[in-house]
Amino acid sequence: MKLEIKNLKKTYKDKTAVDGVNLEITPGVWGLLGANGAGKTTLMRMVAGILTPTEGEILYDGIPIKEMGEAYRDIFGYLPQTFGFYPEFRVRDYLEYMAALKGLTRKDTARKIEELMEKLTLKEVRNKQIRKLSGGMQRRVGIAQALLNNPEILILDEPTSGLDPGERIRFRNLLSEFAKDRIVVISTHIVPDVEYIATCNILMKDGAIIDIGTTEELVKMVKGKVWEVSLTQEKLGPYEARLKIINVRNEDTGNVRMRYLSDIPVLPGSQSVPPRLEDLYLWLFSGKEEA
Ligand SMILES: Nc1ncnc2c1ncn2[C@@H]1O[C@H](COP(=O)(O)OP(=O)(O)OP(=O)(O)O)[C@@H](O)[C@H]1O
């Protein structure tokens, strides 16, 4: 099973959102990381077959997806970034409706909906209208509809926005299990969502792919540039504007522990620490003024 993206380009009037992307995606979880406006959504919508590329093509096992039509939809699941369709529908009715659109039989529909409601803890809201659900709950319904047809390719755009930490962990586990022999692509700003489950991460900037690799391979870029130091809250102030700070957390001593990015240690007592994917994300995608 292979998805090939060849020289894919999308231009909106004078804006090139995706600029010559080449990718070969095989089964596993793929994290698509990039700042706002990098072109992630545009790329995913083209892969989902709902946006026509300006140039280039997408092939599934060697066949252009535009020639596959219905057959591509049968093997595809997609959770868009903004999910708010059919707000008047009750959860169960909506899932049944989506299952019918995806061509599931009555028997498969009942079985699959039960299974997904269980896995995504949706049972207690089965008879509620979607518009009355919390944001996190709506997202779970969105995830459920994307999984209804047991897709071979699953594309999720910002799937965990609105989910609480417990839900995020459950969701990650669900995806890891699901991706064993399938292609799952997750676009996100929430780096920890893909850090431990992604087989491979795709880094995107200004419409282009700037790097691809496992978390372990990619974090090497910031090896020796991540520091931690303990300091008083008052001393932190002047550094906040100058440094790329990853996080600051309170210590039992009353001091704060600051994790920051820099080529050299800036504060006395700074210790070099092993890099994480979030450190790299900040290094690549955030200007100093944002840090
Ligand atoms: N329909 C459109 N018309 C014009 N420009 C667009 C359109 N859709 C997207 N863009 C522009 O293309 C660029 C890429 O947008 P896209 O939404 O794909 O990025 P993204 O990486 O998904 O960002 P975000 O995480 O904020 O959704 C942005 O500069 C955006 O303003």
The ligand as a MOL file (V3000), in Angstrom:
LIG
                    3D

  0  0  0     0  0            999 V3000
M  V30 BEGIN CTAB
M  V30 COUNTS 31 33 0 0 0
M  V30 BEGIN ATOM
M  V30 1 N -9.0250 29.4460 -0.4670 0
M  V30 2 C -7.9040 30.1460 -0.3090 0
M  V30 3 N -7.6940 31.3000 -0.9850 0
M  V30 4 C -6.5620 32.0190 -0.8580 0
M  V30 5 N -5.5310 31.6640 -0.0350 0
M  V30 6 C -5.6740 30.5400 0.6770 0
M  V30 7 C -6.8550 29.7190 0.5910 0
M  V30 8 N -6.6850 28.6450 1.4110 0
M  V30 9 C -5.4700 28.7920 1.9870 0
M  V30 10 N -4.8650 29.9130 1.5570 0
M  V30 11 C -3.5240 30.4030 1.9280 0
M  V30 12 O -2.5990 29.3730 1.6760 0
M  V30 13 C -1.6250 29.2720 2.7090 0
M  V30 14 C -1.6300 27.8720 3.2920 0
M  V30 15 O -2.8640 27.6720 4.0100 0
M  V30 16 P -3.2260 26.3220 4.7370 0
M  V30 17 O -4.5580 26.5090 5.3890 0
M  V30 18 O -3.0700 25.2000 3.7990 0
M  V30 19 O -2.0890 26.2460 5.8510 0
M  V30 20 P -2.0050 25.3900 7.1790 0
M  V30 21 O -0.5900 24.9600 7.2850 0
M  V30 22 O -3.0370 24.3520 7.1720 0
M  V30 23 O -2.3150 26.4380 8.3030 0
M  V30 24 P -3.2760 26.2860 9.5740 0
M  V30 25 O -2.5820 25.3490 10.4840 0
M  V30 26 O -3.3660 27.6770 10.0840 0
M  V30 27 O -4.5780 25.7570 9.0510 0
M  V30 28 C -1.9720 30.3600 3.7140 0
M  V30 29 O -1.1770 31.4930 3.4320 0
M  V30 30 C -3.4210 30.6370 3.4360 0
M  V30 31 O -3.7310 31.9750 3.7620 0
M  V30 END ATOM
M  V30 BEGIN BOND
M  V30 1 1 1 2
M  V30 2 1 2 3
M  V30 3 2 2 7
M  V30 4 2 3 4
M  V30 5 1 4 5
M  V30 6 2 5 6
M  V30 7 1 6 7
M  V30 8 1 6 10
M  V30 9 1 7 8
M  V30 10 2 8 9
M  V30 11 1 9 10
M  V30 12 1 10 11
M  V30 13 1 11 12
M  V30 14 1 11 30
M  V30 15 1 12 13
M  V30 16 1 13 14
M  V30 17 1 13 28
M  V30 18 1 14 15
M  V30 19 1 15 16
M  V30 20 2 16 17
M  V30 21 1 16 18
M  V30 22 1 16 19
M  V30 23 1 19 20
M  V30 24 2 20 21
M  V30 25 1 20 22
M  V30 26 1 20 23
M  V30 27 1 23 24
M  V30 28 2 24 25
M  V30 29 1 24 26
M  V30 30 1 24 27
M  V30 31 1 28 29
M  V30 32 1 28 30
M  V30 33 1 30 31
M  V30 END BOND
M  V30 END CTAB
M  END
